[in-house]
Amino acid sequence: MLILLDIDGVMVPNSNWKRPEFEDDGFPRFSSKATNSLQKIISETGAGILLTTSHKSNYPIKKWRNIFSTRGLRNVNIQKLRTNTLHLNRKEELIRWWNKRNEDHFVIIDDDKTLNSLPAPMKAKLVQPSATVGLNEALADTAIQILKS
């Protein structure tokens, strides 16, 4: 099981009027609500994380594990999409991943509105937080249902 995870607008809610707070590692702090919600999904499903965020190629996996650990998410299996050398948009990246992997037990957690036009089988696995709110418990429950179906 995989959680295809965006960061900005999901783990770090966006605010036009306020700059995000940063941890000592230089990466933005995750909201506590989003952290607790993601932990709930992982705890109840055993799912790993596949980073789809535009930040994915900025750090090696070991650094990503440290980033998540610093924010309270420890012992999480983290992978990332390949570097986007073709400059695909998020929708195209996800479709390309799905066509190559054909993985059925996944959920996409992303605030990108262009994902509303994903092919139906993928769109059925989309959980879309409001970018200003981020991941919350109700959305976590939806993600859990998708992963368990």
Summary of the structure (lengths in Angstrom):
residues: 149
radius of gyration: 14.3
end to end distance: 11.0
largest distance: 40.9
contacts: 425
relative contact order: 0.23
helix: 40%
strand: 14%
